[in-house]
Amino acid sequence: MKVTDIAFTVYPVTDLKRARQFYETTLGLKESRFFGNEKQGFVEYDIGSGTLAIGIGAPEWKPSRGGGSVALEVDDFNGAMNRLRECGCIFTLEPMETPVCHMAVVLDPDGNSVMIHRRKTS
């Protein structure tokens, strides 16, 4: 078997309408596809060459702060931090700088970790 790409990353949510408010209004993502309905469905957001999906449906599939995380690359890190603070997002990692990037982690309404990231240019 040869893995050639990451098909998508998906987060479980408990309330699709509330989650969409966060991902679409707070983070500014645009829906690419929607499958199902508000009780059992998925929303996909194409971002660059990847796809982030949020979904609800399987009772054993639960959101988790300690689970996986997605890192969203932004063009204006400081502007993104201001927007997240204005929206009242909970930071689990305050904005920080490394030798190669700036990053911070916020929680979505279900407690999933979302990293906001900006690579430094060489």
C-alpha positions as CSV (number, residue, x, y, z in Angstrom):
1,M,0.0,0.0,0.0
2,K,1.2,3.5,-0.9
3,V,-0.5,6.4,0.8
4,T,-0.5,9.4,-1.6
5,D,-2.4,12.2,0.2
6,I,-4.5,13.0,3.2
7,A,-8.1,12.8,2.0
8,F,-9.6,15.0,4.8
9,T,-9.5,15.7,8.5
10,V,-12.8,15.4,10.4
11,Y,-14.0,16.5,13.8
12,P,-17.0,15.2,15.6
13,V,-19.4,17.8,16.9
14,T,-22.6,17.6,19.1
15,D,-24.5,20.4,17.5
16,L,-23.9,21.0,13.8
17,K,-25.7,24.4,13.6
18,R,-23.6,25.7,16.5
19,A,-20.4,24.2,15.1
20,R,-21.1,25.7,11.7
21,Q,-21.5,29.1,13.3
22,F,-18.0,28.8,14.8
23,Y,-16.3,27.4,11.7
24,E,-18.1,29.6,9.2
25,T,-18.6,32.9,11.1
26,T,-15.7,33.0,13.6
27,L,-13.1,31.3,11.4
28,G,-14.5,32.4,8.1
29,L,-14.5,29.1,6.3
30,K,-16.8,28.5,3.3
31,E,-18.9,25.4,3.0
32,S,-17.7,23.2,0.0
33,R,-20.1,20.3,0.5
34,F,-22.9,19.2,2.9
35,F,-24.1,15.7,3.3
36,G,-27.1,14.5,5.4
37,N,-28.9,16.9,7.7
38,E,-28.5,18.8,11.0
39,K,-29.1,15.6,13.1
40,Q,-26.8,13.3,11.1
41,G,-24.5,15.0,8.6
42,F,-21.2,16.4,7.5
43,V,-20.0,19.7,6.3
44,E,-16.7,19.9,4.3
45,Y,-14.5,23.0,4.0
46,D,-11.9,22.9,1.2
47,I,-8.8,24.7,2.4
48,G,-5.9,24.9,0.0
49,S,-5.2,21.3,-1.1
50,G,-6.9,19.8,2.0
51,T,-10.4,19.4,3.4
52,L,-11.6,19.9,7.0
53,A,-14.9,18.3,7.8
54,I,-17.2,18.5,10.8
55,G,-19.8,16.0,11.5
56,I,-22.5,14.5,13.7
57,G,-24.0,11.1,13.7
58,A,-22.3,8.2,15.3
59,P,-23.0,8.1,19.1
60,E,-19.5,6.6,19.9
61,W,-17.7,9.3,18.0
62,K,-17.2,12.1,20.5
63,P,-15.5,15.5,20.5
64,S,-12.3,15.6,22.5
65,R,-9.9,18.4,23.6
66,G,-7.3,15.7,24.0
67,G,-7.8,14.2,20.6
68,G,-6.3,15.2,17.3
69,S,-5.9,18.7,16.2
70,V,-6.0,20.6,12.9
71,A,-3.6,23.5,12.3
72,L,-5.1,26.3,10.1
73,E,-2.6,28.5,8.3
74,V,-3.6,32.1,8.3
75,D,-2.3,35.1,6.3
76,D,-2.5,37.6,9.2
77,F,-1.7,36.0,12.6
78,N,-2.2,39.1,14.7
79,G,-5.5,39.9,12.9
80,A,-6.7,36.3,13.5
81,M,-5.8,36.6,17.2
82,N,-7.8,39.8,17.5
83,R,-10.8,38.2,15.7
84,L,-10.7,35.1,18.0
85,R,-10.6,37.3,21.1
86,E,-13.4,39.5,19.9
87,C,-15.5,36.3,19.4
88,G,-14.8,35.1,22.9
89,C,-12.8,32.0,22.0
90,I,-11.1,30.0,24.7
91,F,-7.3,29.8,24.2
92,T,-5.7,26.7,25.5
93,L,-2.3,27.8,24.1
94,E,-1.8,31.6,24.1
95,P,-0.2,33.1,21.0
96,M,3.5,32.1,20.9
97,E,6.4,32.4,18.6
98,T,8.9,29.7,17.6
99,P,11.9,30.1,15.3
100,V,9.7,29.0,12.3
101,C,6.2,30.1,13.1
102,H,3.5,31.8,15.2
103,M,0.8,29.6,16.7
104,A,-2.1,29.5,19.2
105,V,-4.8,27.0,20.1
106,V,-8.4,27.7,20.6
107,L,-11.4,25.4,21.4
108,D,-14.4,25.0,19.1
109,P,-17.8,24.9,20.8
110,D,-17.4,21.1,21.5
111,G,-13.9,21.4,23.0
112,N,-12.0,20.2,19.9
113,S,-8.6,21.9,19.6
114,V,-8.0,24.2,16.6
115,M,-4.5,25.5,16.1
116,I,-4.1,28.9,14.3
117,H,-0.8,29.0,12.6
118,R,1.4,31.3,10.5
119,R,4.7,30.1,9.0
120,K,7.6,32.6,9.0
121,T,9.0,33.5,5.6
122,S,12.7,32.6,5.0
